[in-house]
Each structure stands twice: as structure tokens, then as C-alpha cells.
């Protein structure tokens, strides 16, 4: 929670203006309404405090942008607001001040804008300050109330004695007014604590839920934008694939004709390379048609990991014969079953091709390591509340690595880098997400990059391979 970047931040300019209003309110109450609200005449010390607060208000307004997205700085400003309010209250009557509830204002702001530790801290501070003011209530504040009531009772008793009547037996009640006022102030303190707790717990909880909803909405918006980009790329790819079919067929006929007449060894070798390239193009186009049909029909197949690995090795040998593929699969993973479609294999091949190219560019040969194992999912199943298992496919290359600032973006959006836009990784990530999986990229401690693919396992009841 502390690391959460808030989806909505407190408008610091508005907070600075609110501080200015609070400062003006303090001055106005002292100058114009002290007698009306029974405020104690403040000492000269409060004037110095108000001058310091005026400097603080001006500084916070001038540099209000500094505390945007900075929880520590925002909390510090709210802490200073609490201390300035507490100082003003102490010098103008303390706990007897009618405006003591304004200590709740920084708590409310922190409950909305900051993590949970902030409103709890301000609640503890405000409660401690209020408690000290309760303990140090000036004696004359209670005596004035008591004396007023006592004078009323005394005047009534004197009139009774002049008429020859006995004194009022309720005289003792006026002597207990001090205790009654003490109970009243204690009740005010208790009400303040309850209000602070309500703000801290209830408002903080509501604000947390709103933040979570905003995070989810932002994720959904990003996912929608990503899907729109994928749709555009898919449309363009389908059109280009359709346009490439005829030229590839023509090239196939030409290569076959040249092969029948070629007798030179060098020409034969060149024709073999051309045949291999054409085979790869034809296989890719065929896979693209099958994947498109599978996605359109939303057809999912159940496939064992062992068969997936066999197909992966076969495709790498056919399409990327220069790649040195090192496959390690745990015994537990061999017997597991996945829900797949025709897009899974091309997505994995794209990552392997990127890894082989990165290794070759780093003078390490086209080496790629693949480790497949079963791991525990990081999310609970909503129906059983059990942590389901998933297959983990780690594809490691021996390249120079990916720039740190691109690791979190690559696969989620198109990026601008000297090696391309990251479209292959973006398409692969989309394929994994459609199957309920995820793709993570991270740097390997010994160099290179690891692409970690996680895919959910099929339910045991569904372990019938199609």
C-alpha cells in the first residue's frame, strides 16, 4: 500500500489555499469574534507563531507542486497543519475552545490522499494534543462557569433569608458545577476520539477502495488500448499474408524450375537455402491461417506439455536450424496438461527467435536455454480459494540484456529502441494473456535476459487430450 501510486492526488494548490483560509480564520476569530465565542485573549507569543505560519502558508503555495506524488512531503505538511492548529487552540482556550474539532481536518485529508499509516499517525498526535489540553484546562475557565451558577443560587438564597424562609437546600449543587464541567469536557474529548477514529477507519477504507477501483480501471483502459493496437497489427498482418501468398507460390515454381536445370554445386547450395527460406515462409503463412481460424472460433485444445515441447523442438529445428536450443523439463511438468490454441506455439517461437538473435549479436552463438517446471500460482482461485498450479517456461538468452527502463514496458506496449518496436514480444504477451497466462521479462544475474511465461494448468477432470 505504501508503494501504491495514487490514482488521484491531493490538489496541492487547493490545499495551500485552504491553509490560507485557515490562517485568515484564526486571525479573524481573535480580532473580531473572541468575545462572541469566549476565546481566551492570546499572549504575544501567538503573534510570532502566526507570523511563522504565514511564511509557511506562502511557501506551501509557492512550491505546492513539490509534494505531488510524494507521500512523505504531503504528510509533513499535514503534520505542520496539525501542530499550528494545536498551538492556536492552546493559546485561545485549549480544550474549552469551540473550534477544537478543526483538528480533524488534517486527519480527513490524510485519510483520503495518503496510505493508512498517515491518518493513524495524525489521529494519535491530535488525540495526544487534545488530551494534554484537557489536562491543562485553565482553572478560571471552570471557575467562571461555577461562579456564575453559584452567584445565581446565592442571590436566590439571600432573598429567601430576607423573607424569613430557610436557605435553599440545593446550595450544595452549585458547588459541584466544577465536576459537571469536567465531565462535559471529558465527553467532548471522547466525542473527538470517536470522530477521529471514524475518519481514519471509514473514510480511509472508502478511499482505499476507490484507489483500487481506479487502478483496475486504469489497467482495463491500458488493456483496451493494447488490444486495439493488436487488432490493428492483426488486420495489417492478415492483409499482408494474403498478398504474400501469390508471390510465394510464384517463387516456389521458379525455384523448382531452376533446380531442375542447375548442375553447379554453388548454385545447388544457394537453391537449397532458397528452398529452406520458402519452406519457412509457407509454414508461417499456414500457421497464421490456422491461428486466425482458431482465434475466430475461440477453439481451445488440451495439450500435454511433453507434446508441446516436442512440437517446439521440431519447429525450431525446421525454422531456425542454426539455433542451439537447450531444453530442460522437470518430470512433474511432462505429464501436465495445458489449454492451448494455435497461437501458443508461434508466441513461444517468437521469444526463442528473439533470444537466439540477441545471443548471436553478443558473439555467443545462437544459444537459448529453456527450463520448464510446475510452480504455484500467485493468485487464488475465486471458487476454491486455493493457490492453483501453473506451468512456468523460462527462456533465457545470452545477449547484452535489455535496458532497465524497457523491461517493464516491453510486452505491454510498443517501444522505440535501436532493435525494433518490440512487436513480436507484444504479440506473444497478448497470446499468453488470452490463454490466462502472463509474460515477465527480467535481467539474468550472469548476463542476458529471461522471458518467464506462466500458463494455468487444465483442471484434473479435463485431462483428456484432444
C-alpha positions in Angstrom: 0.0 0.0 0.0 2.8 2.4 0.8 4.2 1.8 -2.7 0.9 2.4 -4.4 0.9 5.3 -6.7 -2.3 7.0 -6.0 -4.7 7.2 -8.9 -5.9 10.6 -7.7 -3.6 13.0 -5.8 -4.5 15.9 -3.5 -4.5 19.1 -5.4 -1.7 20.9 -3.6 -2.8 24.3 -4.8 -6.2 23.8 -3.2 -4.6 22.6 0.0 -2.4 25.7 0.0 -5.4 27.9 -0.5 -7.2 26.0 2.3 -4.2 26.8 4.6 -4.6 30.4 3.7 -8.3 30.3 4.6 -7.4 28.6 7.9 -4.8 31.2 8.7 -7.3 34.0 8.0 -9.9 32.3 10.1 -7.5 32.2 13.1 -6.8 36.0 12.7 -10.4 36.8 12.2 -11.6 34.9 15.3 -9.0 36.6 17.5 -9.7 40.1 16.2 -13.5 40.1 15.6 -15.1 37.1 17.5 -13.1 36.5 20.6 -15.8 37.7 22.9 -18.6 36.0 20.9 -17.1 32.6 21.1 -15.5 33.0 24.5 -11.9 32.7 23.3 -9.1 33.5 25.7 -7.1 36.6 25.0 -3.9 35.2 23.4 -0.4 36.2 24.5 2.1 37.9 22.3 3.8 34.5 21.7 0.8 33.6 19.4 1.6 36.6 17.2 5.0 35.2 16.5 3.5 31.7 15.8 1.0 33.3 13.3 3.9 35.1 11.5 5.8 31.8 11.1 2.6 30.2 9.9 2.1 32.9 7.3 5.6 32.2 6.0 4.7 28.5 5.9 1.5 29.2 4.0 3.3 31.3 1.4 6.0 28.7 1.0 3.5 25.9 0.6 1.6 27.9 -2.1 4.7 28.8 -4.0 6.1 25.3 -4.0 2.9 23.3 -3.9 4.0 21.0 -6.8 6.8 19.6 -4.8 4.6 17.4 -2.8 2.6 15.9 -5.7 3.1 12.1 -5.6 5.4 12.5 -2.6 3.7 10.9 0.4 6.4 11.9 2.9 6.3 15.6 2.0 2.5 15.7 1.9 2.3 14.0 5.3 4.9 16.5 6.7 2.7 19.4 5.6 -0.4 17.9 7.2 1.7 17.3 10.3 2.6 21.0 10.4 -1.0 22.0 9.9 -2.0 19.9 12.9 0.8 21.5 15.0 -0.2 25.0 14.0 -3.9 24.3 14.8 -2.9 22.8 18.2 -0.8 25.9 19.0 -3.6 28.3 18.2 -6.1 26.3 20.2 -3.8 26.1 23.2 -3.3 29.9 23.3 -7.0 30.7 22.8 -8.6 28.5 25.4 -7.3 25.0 24.8 -10.0 22.3 25.3 -12.6 24.9 26.0 -12.2 26.4 22.5 -15.3 25.8 20.4 -13.2 25.2 17.3 -11.2 22.3 18.7 -12.8 19.9 16.2 -10.8 21.6 13.4 -8.0 19.2 14.4 -10.0 16.6 12.5 -9.4 18.4 9.1 -5.8 17.2 8.5 -6.9 13.7 9.5 -9.7 13.7 6.9 -7.3 14.9 4.2 -4.7 12.3 5.0 -7.3 9.5 5.1 -8.3 10.4 1.5 -4.9 11.1 0.0 -2.3 9.1 1.9 -1.7 5.4 2.9 -3.2 4.1 6.1 -0.3 4.9 8.4 -0.7 8.6 7.8 -4.2 9.2 9.2 -3.4 6.9 12.1 -0.3 8.9 12.9 -2.2 12.2 12.8 -5.1 10.7 14.9 -2.6 9.7 17.6 -1.0 13.1 17.5 -4.3 15.0 17.6 -5.6 12.8 20.4 -2.5 13.3 22.4 -2.6 17.1 21.9 -6.3 17.3 22.9 -5.6 15.1 25.9 -2.9 17.5 27.1 -5.2 20.4 26.6 -7.9 18.6 28.7 -5.4 18.0 31.5 -4.2 21.6 31.4 -7.6 23.4 31.3 -7.1 26.8 32.9 -8.8 26.9 36.3 -10.6 30.2 35.6 -12.4 28.5 32.6 -14.1 26.2 35.0 -14.4 28.7 37.9 -16.1 31.3 35.7 -18.9 28.8 34.9 -19.1 27.7 38.5 -19.1 31.2 39.9 -21.9 32.3 37.6 -24.1 29.4 38.7 -23.1 30.0 42.4 -24.0 33.7 42.2 -27.4 32.9 40.9 -28.0 30.4 43.7 -26.6 32.8 46.3 -28.9 35.7 45.2 -31.9 33.4 45.4 -30.9 32.2 48.9 -30.5 35.8 50.2 -34.0 36.7 49.1 -35.3 33.6 50.9 -33.5 34.6 54.1 -34.8 38.2 54.0 -38.3 36.7 53.8 -37.6 34.5 56.8 -37.5 31.4 54.8 -34.8 28.7 55.2 -31.9 28.6 52.8 -32.1 26.6 49.6 -31.1 23.1 50.2 -29.7 22.9 46.6 -26.9 25.2 47.5 -24.5 22.2 47.5 -25.4 21.5 43.9 -23.7 24.7 42.7 -20.6 23.6 44.4 -20.4 20.6 42.1 -20.6 22.5 38.9 -16.8 22.2 38.5 -17.2 18.5 38.5 -20.0 18.7 36.0 -18.0 20.9 33.6 -15.1 18.4 33.9 -17.4 15.6 32.8 -18.6 17.9 29.9 -15.0 18.4 28.7 -14.3 14.7 29.1 -17.4 14.0 26.9 -16.1 16.4 24.3 -12.7 14.6 24.3 -14.4 11.2 23.9 -16.5 12.6 21.0 -13.4 13.9 19.4 -11.7 10.5 19.6 -14.7 8.7 18.1 -14.9 11.2 15.2 -11.1 10.8 14.5 -11.5 7.0 14.5 -14.4 7.2 12.2 -12.5 9.3 9.8 -9.4 7.2 10.0 -11.2 3.8 9.6 -14.3 4.5 7.5 -13.0 7.3 5.2 -9.7 5.6 4.9 -11.3 2.3 3.9 -13.6 4.1 1.3 -10.6 5.9 -0.1 -8.6 2.7 -0.4 -11.5 1.0 -2.3 -11.7 4.0 -4.6 -7.9 3.8 -5.3 -8.2 0.1 -6.0 -11.1 0.7 -8.4 -9.1 3.4 -10.2 -6.1 1.1 -10.5 -8.4 -1.5 -12.0 -9.9 1.0 -14.4 -6.5 2.2 -15.5 -5.4 -1.3 -16.1 -8.5 -2.0 -18.1 -8.0 1.1 -20.2 -4.4 0.2 -20.9 -5.5 -3.4 -21.8 -8.2 -2.0 -24.1 -5.6 0.3 -25.8 -3.2 -2.6 -26.2 -6.0 -4.8 -27.7 -6.8 -2.0 -30.2 -3.1 -1.9 -31.2 -3.1 -5.7 -31.5 -6.2 -5.6 -33.6 -4.7 -3.1 -36.0 -1.5 -5.2 -36.2 -3.5 -8.3 -36.8 -5.5 -6.7 -39.5 -2.4 -5.5 -41.3 -0.7 -8.9 -40.9 -3.7 -10.7 -42.4 -3.8 -8.4 -45.4 0.0 -8.8 -45.9 -0.2 -12.5 -45.5 -2.9 -12.6 -48.2 -0.9 -10.5 -50.5 2.2 -12.6 -50.0 0.6 -15.9 -50.9 0.7 -15.4 -54.6 4.3 -14.1 -54.8 5.5 -17.1 -52.7 3.7 -19.5 -55.0 5.4 -17.9 -58.0 8.8 -18.1 -56.3 8.2 -21.7 -55.5 7.6 -22.5 -59.1 10.7 -20.6 -60.2 12.9 -22.3 -57.7 11.7 -25.7 -58.7 12.4 -24.9 -62.4 15.8 -23.6 -61.7 16.6 -26.7 -59.5 15.9 -28.9 -62.5 18.4 -27.2 -64.6 21.1 -26.3 -62.1 24.2 -28.6 -62.0 26.7 -26.3 -60.4 27.5 -27.1 -56.7 27.4 -23.5 -55.6 24.1 -22.9 -57.4 22.7 -26.1 -55.8 23.7 -24.8 -52.3 22.1 -21.4 -53.0 18.9 -23.1 -54.2 18.8 -25.2 -51.0 19.0 -22.1 -48.9 16.2 -20.6 -51.0 14.1 -23.7 -50.6 14.6 -23.5 -46.8 13.6 -19.9 -46.7 10.5 -20.6 -48.8 9.5 -23.5 -46.6 9.7 -21.3 -43.6 7.5 -18.7 -45.2 5.0 -21.3 -46.3 4.9 -22.9 -42.8 4.5 -19.4 -41.2 1.6 -18.5 -43.5 -0.1 -21.8 -42.9 0.3 -21.4 -39.1 -1.1 -17.9 -39.4 -4.2 -19.1 -41.2 -4.7 -21.9 -38.6 -4.2 -19.4 -35.7 -6.6 -16.9 -37.2 -9.3 -19.6 -37.6 -8.6 -20.9 -34.1 -8.9 -17.4 -32.5 -12.0 -16.6 -34.5 -13.8 -19.8 -33.4 -12.4 -19.5 -29.8 -11.3 -23.1 -30.0 -9.1 -24.3 -27.1 -7.3 -27.6 -27.3 -5.9 -29.7 -24.4 -2.3 -30.5 -25.0 0.3 -32.1 -22.8 3.5 -30.2 -22.0 5.6 -33.1 -23.4 3.8 -32.8 -26.8 4.2 -29.0 -26.7 8.0 -29.4 -26.1 8.2 -31.9 -28.9 6.5 -29.6 -31.3 8.6 -26.7 -30.1 11.8 -28.6 -30.8 10.6 -29.7 -34.2 9.6 -26.1 -35.2 12.9 -24.7 -34.0 14.9 -27.3 -36.0 12.8 -26.7 -39.1 12.6 -22.9 -39.0 15.8 -22.0 -37.0 18.3 -24.8 -37.6 21.2 -22.6 -36.5 19.7 -22.1 -33.0 21.4 -24.1 -30.2 18.4 -25.0 -28.1 18.9 -26.4 -24.6 15.7 -27.8 -23.1 15.2 -28.8 -19.5 11.8 -30.1 -18.4 11.0 -31.3 -14.9 9.4 -34.8 -14.6 6.4 -33.3 -12.9 5.8 -30.9 -15.8 5.9 -33.6 -18.5 2.6 -35.1 -17.6 0.7 -31.8 -17.1 -2.0 -30.6 -19.5 -2.5 -27.1 -20.8 -5.4 -25.3 -22.5 -3.9 -24.0 -25.8 -4.7 -22.8 -29.2 -2.8 -22.3 -32.4 -1.3 -19.0 -31.2 0.7 -20.5 -28.3 3.5 -22.2 -30.4 4.2 -19.1 -32.6 4.3 -16.9 -29.5 6.9 -19.2 -27.9 8.8 -19.4 -31.2 8.9 -15.6 -31.4 10.5 -15.4 -28.0 13.1 -18.1 -28.9 13.9 -16.3 -32.1 14.5 -13.0 -30.3 16.7 -14.8 -27.7 18.7 -16.5 -30.4 19.2 -13.2 -32.2 20.3 -11.5 -29.0 22.8 -14.2 -28.2 24.2 -14.1 -31.7 24.5 -10.3 -31.6 26.6 -10.7 -28.5 29.1 -13.1 -30.1 27.8 -16.0 -28.1 26.2 -18.0 -30.9 22.5 -18.5 -31.3 22.2 -20.1 -27.8 18.9 -20.3 -26.0 18.1 -22.1 -22.7 14.5 -23.2 -21.9 13.5 -24.5 -18.4 10.0 -25.8 -17.9 8.7 -26.6 -14.4 5.5 -26.5 -12.4 5.1 -23.7 -9.9 2.4 -22.3 -7.6 0.3 -19.5 -8.9 0.5 -16.2 -7.2 -3.3 -15.7 -7.3 -6.0 -17.7 -5.6 -8.8 -19.4 -7.3 -12.1 -17.4 -6.6 -14.2 -20.6 -6.3 -11.9 -22.7 -4.1 -9.6 -20.1 -2.6 -6.8 -22.5 -3.3 -3.5 -21.4 -4.9 -3.7 -23.3 -8.3 -0.6 -24.7 -10.1 0.8 -23.3 -13.3 3.4 -24.2 -15.8 6.5 -21.9 -15.8 8.5 -21.6 -19.1 11.8 -19.7 -18.7 13.5 -18.7 -21.9 17.0 -17.3 -21.3 19.3 -15.7 -23.9 23.0 -14.8 -23.7 22.7 -11.3 -25.2 23.7 -8.0 -23.7 20.4 -7.6 -21.9 17.5 -5.2 -22.2 17.7 -1.7 -20.9 16.1 -1.4 -17.4 13.6 1.3 -18.4 12.3 -1.0 -21.2 11.8 -4.2 -19.1 8.5 -3.0 -17.5 7.2 -1.6 -20.9 8.3 -4.3 -23.4 5.5 -6.7 -24.0 2.8 -4.3 -22.8 3.3 -1.5 -25.4 5.3 -0.9 -28.5 8.7 0.7 -27.6 11.2 2.7 -29.5 14.7 1.1 -29.5 17.5 0.5 -32.0 16.5 -3.1 -32.3 12.9 -2.5 -33.2 9.5 -1.8 -31.7 9.0 -4.9 -29.7 6.0 -6.0 -31.7 6.9 -9.7 -31.5 7.0 -9.6 -27.7 3.8 -7.6 -27.6 2.0 -10.2 -29.8 3.4 -13.1 -27.7 2.3 -11.4 -24.5 -1.2 -11.0 -25.9 -1.4 -14.6 -26.9 -0.4 -15.7 -23.4 -2.9 -13.4 -21.8 -5.7 -14.8 -23.9 -4.8 -18.2 -22.5 -4.8 -16.9 -19.0 -1.1 -16.7 -18.7 1.5 -13.9 -18.3 4.9 -12.8 -19.6 7.6 -11.3 -17.4 11.0 -10.0 -18.5 13.9 -9.7 -16.2 17.7 -9.5 -16.4 19.7 -12.6 -15.6 22.4 -12.3 -13.0 25.0 -13.7 -15.3 24.0 -11.7 -18.3 21.3 -11.8 -20.9 17.5 -11.7 -20.3 15.0 -14.2 -19.0 11.5 -14.3 -20.5 9.2 -16.0 -18.0 6.0 -17.4 -19.3 3.3 -18.7 -16.9 0.3 -20.6 -18.1 -2.5 -22.1 -16.0 -2.9 -25.9 -15.9 -6.1 -27.6 -17.1 -8.3 -29.0 -14.4 -7.6 -32.6 -13.5 -11.1 -33.6 -14.5 -10.4 -32.2 -18.0 -7.2 -34.2 -18.6 -8.4 -35.7 -21.9 -6.1 -34.6 -24.6 -7.6 -33.6 -28.0 
